[in-house]
Amino acid sequence: RTAAGDFLLNGSKMWITNGTVDGTSTGDAFLVYARTGETPRDVSLLLVEKGMPGFSLGQKIEDKCGMRASMTAELVFEDVVVPAENLVGEEHGAALCMMRNLEIERVGLAAMSLGIARRCVEAMNAYAEDRKAFGKSINEFGQVQRMIAESYAQYMAGRSYTYNVARELDLSTFGNGLDADGVKLFCAPMAKAVADNAMQVMGGYGYVGEYAVERLWRDARLIEIGGGTNEAD
């Protein structure tokens, strides 16, 4: 804290989604979890706004494999004076809030996985019906049927799990971590596997930008990393 009672913020954070929206400056406002005491649990939530002295854009992450519609960047805090009135909630009281928000994020990432998987199932199914080989649609061949059927079953299993966790999630508290972690642990690799099946069914056309599958395949890869890697779940 400063002598005036404001917060003095130092540090940096990589991999911030929409850390910049124009590629040259920070976004307008950020909620920042910062350690404000002696113990790891002494975490406070601060509102940091664009233009505060010492608050700047660091690296802009280029050439991402997927999720390219969302800019990713590093935010840098160098002796940023955050007014005391920008404290959200109680001082040292944000650790549990942070964990609750992480639970919500992981359920959201599971839902994102469902969207990718569903789109891939639809794309491979439509392609397999239209594509002809040896005088018939390739969806009449057993190997293709297996990939479509397994993909659909995996998608539906993830859908049931995600909907159930979302329905049971209590947004007023924390302690939902087991299934919030579990649903991401299941759905993230599921989406990647379904996207991979779609690309295999569609062959060369699945590998090029003419169809959406190659983008979905790239986007799916991030979900095992973002929101806490699957190894940490």
C-alpha positions in Angstrom: 0.0 0.0 0.0 1.0 3.6 -0.5 1.1 6.2 2.3 -2.3 7.4 1.0 -3.8 3.9 1.4 -3.9 3.1 -2.3 -2.5 -0.2 -3.8 0.8 -0.3 -5.5 0.8 -3.0 -8.2 3.9 -4.6 -9.7 4.3 -7.7 -11.9 3.2 -9.0 -15.3 0.8 -11.7 -16.6 1.1 -13.6 -19.9 -1.6 -15.2 -22.0 -4.4 -12.7 -21.3 -7.3 -13.3 -23.6 -8.3 -10.0 -25.2 -5.5 -8.3 -23.4 -5.5 -6.0 -26.4 -8.2 -5.4 -28.9 -6.3 -3.2 -31.3 -2.8 -4.7 -31.1 -1.2 -1.5 -29.8 -2.8 -0.8 -26.4 -4.5 -2.5 -23.5 -8.2 -3.1 -23.2 -10.3 -0.6 -21.3 -10.6 -2.3 -17.9 -9.4 -5.5 -16.1 -10.2 -7.2 -12.9 -6.8 -8.2 -11.5 -6.2 -10.8 -8.7 -3.2 -9.5 -6.8 -1.4 -10.7 -3.7 -1.9 -8.0 -1.1 -0.6 -9.7 2.1 2.0 -12.1 3.5 0.3 -15.4 2.7 -0.6 -17.0 -0.6 -4.3 -16.7 0.4 -4.1 -12.9 0.9 -5.4 -12.2 -2.6 -7.5 -9.1 -3.5 -9.5 -8.2 -6.6 -8.6 -4.8 -8.1 -10.1 -2.9 -11.0 -7.2 -1.7 -13.2 -8.2 0.8 -16.0 -6.5 1.7 -19.3 -4.3 4.7 -19.0 -3.2 4.2 -15.4 0.5 5.2 -15.2 2.7 2.1 -15.3 0.0 -0.1 -16.8 1.0 -1.1 -20.3 0.8 -3.7 -23.0 3.7 -6.2 -23.1 4.1 -8.8 -25.7 1.3 -9.4 -28.2 1.2 -13.1 -28.9 1.5 -13.8 -32.6 1.1 -16.9 -34.8 -1.2 -18.9 -32.5 -2.1 -22.3 -33.7 -5.8 -21.7 -33.1 -8.3 -19.3 -31.5 -7.0 -16.6 -33.8 -10.1 -14.4 -33.6 -9.1 -13.6 -30.0 -6.1 -11.5 -29.4 -3.8 -12.7 -26.7 -1.2 -10.5 -24.9 1.0 -9.8 -21.9 -0.1 -7.1 -19.4 2.7 -5.3 -17.5 2.2 -3.5 -14.1 5.1 -1.2 -13.1 4.3 0.7 -9.9 0.7 1.1 -10.9 -1.2 3.1 -8.2 -4.6 1.6 -7.9 -7.0 3.8 -5.9 -8.4 2.2 -2.7 -11.9 2.6 -4.1 -11.0 0.2 -7.0 -10.9 -2.7 -4.5 -13.7 -5.1 -5.4 -15.0 -6.9 -2.3 -12.9 -7.2 0.8 -9.2 -6.9 1.0 -7.5 -10.3 1.1 -10.9 -11.8 0.4 -10.7 -12.8 -3.3 -9.0 -16.2 -3.2 -12.2 -18.1 -2.9 -13.8 -15.9 -5.5 -10.9 -16.7 -7.8 -11.4 -20.4 -7.3 -15.1 -20.1 -8.0 -14.5 -18.2 -11.2 -12.0 -20.9 -12.3 -14.7 -23.5 -11.8 -17.1 -21.4 -14.0 -14.4 -21.0 -16.6 -13.7 -24.7 -16.8 -17.4 -25.5 -17.3 -17.4 -22.8 -20.0 -14.5 -24.5 -21.7 -16.3 -27.8 -21.6 -19.2 -26.1 -23.3 -16.8 -24.7 -25.9 -15.6 -28.2 -26.5 -19.2 -29.4 -27.1 -19.6 -26.7 -29.8 -16.5 -27.8 -31.6 -17.4 -31.5 -31.4 -21.0 -30.9 -32.6 -19.9 -28.8 -35.6 -17.3 -31.5 -36.5 -19.9 -34.3 -36.2 -22.3 -32.4 -38.5 -19.5 -31.6 -41.0 -18.2 -35.1 -41.3 -21.7 -36.6 -41.5 -22.7 -34.3 -44.3 -19.4 -34.8 -46.2 -19.6 -38.6 -45.8 -23.1 -38.6 -47.3 -22.2 -36.4 -50.3 -18.8 -38.0 -51.1 -19.0 -40.9 -53.4 -16.5 -43.8 -53.8 -17.0 -47.0 -55.7 -20.5 -46.0 -56.6 -21.9 -45.2 -53.2 -21.6 -42.7 -50.4 -18.6 -43.2 -48.1 -20.9 -43.2 -45.1 -21.9 -46.8 -46.2 -18.4 -48.0 -45.4 -17.8 -49.5 -42.0 -14.7 -47.6 -41.0 -16.3 -44.3 -41.8 -19.4 -45.3 -39.9 -17.3 -46.2 -36.9 -15.6 -42.8 -36.8 -18.9 -40.9 -37.1 -20.7 -43.2 -34.6 -17.9 -43.0 -32.0 -17.6 -39.2 -32.4 -21.4 -38.8 -31.9 -21.4 -41.0 -28.8 -18.4 -39.1 -27.3 -20.1 -35.8 -28.0 -23.3 -36.9 -26.4 -21.5 -38.2 -23.3 -19.7 -34.9 -22.9 -23.0 -33.0 -23.5 -24.7 -35.0 -20.7 -21.9 -34.4 -18.3 -21.5 -30.7 -19.1 -25.3 -30.0 -18.8 -25.5 -31.9 -15.5 -22.5 -30.0 -14.0 -23.8 -26.6 -15.2 -27.3 -27.4 -13.8 -25.8 -28.3 -10.4 -23.2 -25.4 -10.3 -23.9 -23.0 -7.4 -22.7 -19.6 -8.4 -23.1 -18.2 -4.9 -20.4 -20.4 -3.4 -17.3 -22.5 -4.2 -16.5 -26.2 -3.8 -17.7 -27.3 -7.2 -14.2 -28.1 -8.3 -14.4 -31.9 -8.6 -16.9 -32.0 -11.5 -15.9 -28.6 -12.9 -12.4 -30.0 -13.3 -13.7 -33.4 -14.4 -16.0 -32.1 -17.2 -13.1 -30.1 -18.7 -10.8 -33.1 -18.3 -13.3 -35.2 -20.3 -14.6 -32.8 -22.9 -11.3 -31.1 -24.0 -9.7 -34.3 -25.4 -13.1 -35.4 -26.6 -13.3 -32.3 -28.8 -9.8 -32.8 -30.1 -10.5 -36.5 -30.9 -13.8 -35.7 -32.7 -12.1 -33.0 -34.7 -9.4 -35.4 -35.7 -12.0 -38.0 -36.8 -13.7 -35.3 -38.9 -10.5 -34.5 -40.6 -9.8 -38.2 -41.3 -13.3 -38.8 -42.7 -12.9 -35.7 -45.0 -9.4 -36.5 -46.1 -7.6 -33.7 -47.9 -10.6 -31.5 -47.7 -10.6 -31.7 -44.0 -7.0 -30.4 -44.0 -7.6 -27.2 -45.9 -9.4 -24.0 -45.1 -12.2 -24.6 -47.6 -14.0 -26.4 -44.8 -14.2 -25.4 -41.2 -12.8 -28.6 -39.8 -9.1 -27.7 -39.9 -9.9 -24.5 -37.9 -11.9 -26.5 -35.4 -9.1 -29.0 -35.1 -6.6 -26.2 -34.3 -9.1 -24.5 -31.9 -9.7 -27.7 -30.0 -6.1 -28.1 -29.1 -6.1 -25.0 -26.8 -8.8 -26.3 -24.5 -6.5 -28.9 -22.9 -4.1 -26.0 -22.1 -6.3 -23.0 -21.3 -8.1 -22.5 -18.0 -5.5 -24.7 -16.3 -3.9 -27.5 -18.2 -5.5 -30.9 -18.1 -2.6 -32.2 -16.0 -3.5 -29.6 -13.3 -7.2 -30.3 -13.3 
